[in-house]
Amino acid sequence: QEVVELVTDYLEQELPAHEAALFEQHINFCDGCEWYLDQMRTTVAAVGRIEERDVPPETREKLLAAFRDWKRG
């Protein structure tokens, strides 16, 4: 969960400069994190950003139902 949030914040340029620099240093030496970051970049490039209004109502309801009982651990 923390890695997902860190990578998301990094890609959205929401990390403070010193944290972004530490993350970039880590990426230079961690193949797994580098791979994950590349996969996220590829996904964002392929899918882009979806606005709530772009999601059909039936799809929105299915997503809400799927995560209704999901709780953070």
C-alpha positions in Angstrom: 0.0 0.0 0.0 2.8 2.4 0.9 4.7 1.7 -2.3 1.6 2.3 -4.4 1.0 5.6 -2.6 4.6 6.6 -2.9 4.8 5.9 -6.6 1.4 7.6 -7.2 2.6 10.7 -5.4 5.9 10.6 -7.3 4.2 10.4 -10.7 1.8 13.1 -9.8 4.7 15.3 -8.6 3.3 15.6 -5.1 6.3 14.4 -3.2 8.4 17.1 -1.4 11.7 17.6 -3.4 13.9 15.8 -0.8 11.6 12.7 -0.9 11.5 12.7 -4.7 15.3 12.8 -4.7 15.5 9.9 -2.3 13.0 7.9 -4.4 14.9 8.5 -7.6 18.1 7.3 -5.9 16.3 4.2 -4.8 14.9 3.6 -8.3 18.5 3.7 -9.7 19.4 0.6 -7.6 16.1 -1.3 -7.2 15.0 -3.3 -10.3 11.7 -4.2 -8.8 10.7 -0.7 -8.0 12.0 0.5 -11.4 9.9 -2.1 -13.1 6.8 -1.1 -11.1 7.3 2.6 -11.8 7.7 1.8 -15.6 4.5 -0.3 -15.4 2.6 2.6 -13.8 3.9 5.1 -16.4 2.8 2.7 -19.2 -0.7 2.3 -17.6 -1.1 6.1 -17.2 0.0 6.7 -20.8 -2.3 4.0 -22.1 -5.4 4.8 -20.1 -4.9 8.4 -19.2 -7.1 9.9 -16.6 -10.8 9.2 -16.3 -13.2 11.7 -14.9 -16.1 10.5 -12.8 -18.5 11.8 -15.4 -16.8 9.5 -18.0 -17.7 6.3 -16.0 -21.1 4.9 -17.0 -23.5 4.7 -14.1 -23.8 0.9 -14.3 -20.0 0.6 -14.1 -19.8 3.0 -11.2 -22.3 0.9 -9.3 -20.4 -2.3 -10.0 -17.2 -0.7 -8.8 -18.8 0.6 -5.7 -20.4 -2.7 -4.9 -17.1 -4.5 -5.4 -15.3 -2.3 -2.9 -18.2 -1.6 -0.5 -17.0 -4.0 2.1 -13.2 -3.5 1.5 -11.4 -2.1 4.5 -7.9 -0.8 4.9 -5.7 -3.2 6.9 
